[in-house]
Amino acid sequence: MGSIRNEQGAMLVTAIILLFFVSLFLFSIVSWHDSMYRSFDSLETYYENETMKIMKRDE
């Protein structure tokens, strides 16, 4: 129980720093995934439009 009652507050500072880095890491992962998803979504839209153009041209 001595480490829980740390008078200097080192555990609190360590916990806050750890929370900051974990949050930054998770934000980076989510941001990267969102960016990648938007890229694939725009490619899908482009190829759907091109396919529709080709299909209409062949009629």
C-alpha positions in Angstrom: 0.0 0.0 0.0 3.0 2.3 0.3 3.2 2.7 -3.5 -0.4 3.8 -3.7 0.1 6.7 -1.2 3.0 8.3 -3.1 3.5 11.8 -1.6 5.4 13.1 -4.6 2.6 12.2 -7.1 5.0 10.3 -9.3 2.4 7.6 -10.0 -0.2 10.2 -11.0 2.2 11.9 -13.4 3.3 8.5 -14.9 -0.4 7.6 -15.3 -1.2 10.9 -17.1 1.8 10.5 -19.4 0.9 6.9 -20.2 -2.7 7.9 -20.9 -1.5 10.7 -23.2 0.7 8.3 -25.3 -1.9 5.6 -25.5 -4.5 8.2 -26.6 -2.1 9.6 -29.2 -1.4 6.1 -30.5 -5.1 5.2 -30.7 -5.9 8.5 -32.4 -3.1 7.9 -35.0 -4.4 4.4 -35.7 -8.0 5.6 -36.1 -6.9 8.5 -38.3 -4.8 6.2 -40.5 -7.7 3.8 -40.9 -10.1 6.6 -41.8 -7.7 8.0 -44.4 -7.2 4.5 -46.0 -11.0 3.9 -46.0 -11.7 7.2 -47.7 -9.1 6.3 -50.4 -10.6 2.9 -51.1 -14.1 4.5 -51.1 -13.1 7.1 -53.7 -11.5 4.4 -55.8 -14.7 2.3 -55.6 -16.8 5.4 -56.7 -14.4 6.1 -59.6 -14.6 2.5 -60.9 -18.3 2.4 -60.5 -18.7 5.5 -62.6 -16.3 4.3 -65.2 -18.2 1.0 -65.4 -21.5 2.8 -65.8 -20.0 4.9 -68.7 -18.8 1.7 -70.4 -22.1 0.0 -70.0 -24.0 3.0 -71.4 -21.7 3.3 -74.3 -22.2 -0.3 -75.4 -26.0 0.1 -75.6 
